[in-house]
Amino acid sequence: MAGYQCHRANALFFDSIYVVAFYTDEILTKGGPESFNGLPGMILGIAIPHQHITIFATKVTGFDTSPDKWSLPQQGKSTATNNKEFNTITSKMLKDFGLTSEWVQFFMDL
């Protein structure tokens, strides 16, 4: 999946919701889509047949995380903002990080 060798993990939530996760131990971060996490590697795919949901990574991109590439934000004054301004700023930040999928936009619109 997305060029990584994956392992399959099956789970049963609330005694009736069957979930299949595909994870890779080539990416050590124990994260995944939505709120799924906790497997010994990055979750690149989730299938929830009962709810007709499938989420699969098609590609994995990274960025340079060396300390000299990051700086702390400058201390500034606190300002109030409205939802429209907040969404505009947040959308720009997400775009800068390459997070422009339909899922991200869906949750931004909530």
C-alpha positions in Angstrom: 0.0 0.0 0.0 1.5 3.3 -1.1 4.7 1.4 -1.8 5.1 0.0 1.7 4.9 -3.7 2.9 1.9 -3.9 5.2 0.6 -6.2 7.8 -3.1 -6.8 8.5 -4.8 -6.4 11.9 -8.4 -7.3 12.6 -10.5 -5.8 15.5 -14.0 -5.9 16.8 -15.3 -2.8 18.5 -18.4 -2.7 20.7 -19.0 -6.4 20.0 -20.3 -5.8 16.5 -18.2 -3.4 14.5 -15.5 -5.3 12.5 -12.5 -3.2 11.5 -9.6 -4.3 9.3 -6.4 -2.2 9.5 -3.3 -2.4 7.3 -0.1 -1.0 8.9 3.5 -0.8 8.0 6.4 -1.1 10.5 8.6 0.8 8.0 7.1 4.0 9.4 7.6 3.9 13.1 4.9 6.5 14.0 2.0 4.8 15.7 -0.7 6.8 13.9 -3.3 6.5 11.2 -6.3 8.1 9.6 -9.1 9.6 11.7 -8.6 8.5 15.3 -7.1 5.1 14.5 -3.7 4.5 16.1 -1.9 2.2 18.5 -0.6 -0.5 16.1 3.2 -1.0 15.9 3.6 1.3 12.9 1.7 3.7 10.7 -1.8 2.6 9.6 -2.1 3.1 5.9 -5.5 1.5 5.4 -8.7 1.1 7.2 -11.8 -0.9 6.2 -15.1 -0.8 8.2 -17.5 -3.0 6.2 -20.5 -2.4 8.5 -20.4 1.3 7.7 -19.2 0.9 4.1 -16.0 2.9 4.8 -12.6 2.3 3.4 -9.6 4.7 3.7 -6.4 3.7 2.0 -3.2 5.8 1.5 -2.2 6.2 -2.1 1.1 7.9 -1.4 3.2 9.0 1.6 5.2 12.2 1.5 7.4 13.7 4.1 9.2 16.9 4.8 12.5 17.8 6.4 12.2 17.7 10.2 15.8 18.6 11.1 15.9 21.2 13.9 17.5 23.9 11.7 14.4 23.8 9.4 12.0 24.8 12.1 11.7 27.8 14.3 9.4 28.7 17.1 6.8 31.3 16.3 7.5 34.8 17.4 5.8 35.9 20.6 3.0 38.2 19.7 -0.1 39.8 21.1 -3.3 37.7 21.4 -6.1 38.7 19.0 -9.6 37.6 18.7 -10.7 36.2 15.4 -14.0 35.0 13.9 -14.7 31.6 12.3 -14.2 32.9 8.7 -10.8 34.3 9.4 -9.8 31.2 11.4 -10.9 28.9 8.6 -9.0 31.0 6.0 -5.8 30.9 8.1 -6.2 27.2 8.9 -6.8 26.3 5.2 -3.7 28.1 4.2 -1.6 26.2 6.8 -3.1 22.9 5.8 -2.3 23.7 2.1 1.3 24.6 3.0 1.6 21.1 4.6 0.0 19.4 1.6 -3.2 18.4 3.4 -5.8 19.3 0.8 -7.7 16.1 0.5 -11.5 15.9 0.4 -11.5 14.4 3.9 -9.6 17.4 5.3 -12.0 19.8 3.6 -15.0 17.8 4.9 -13.9 18.2 8.5 -13.0 21.9 8.0 -16.6 22.5 6.8 -18.1 20.9 9.9 
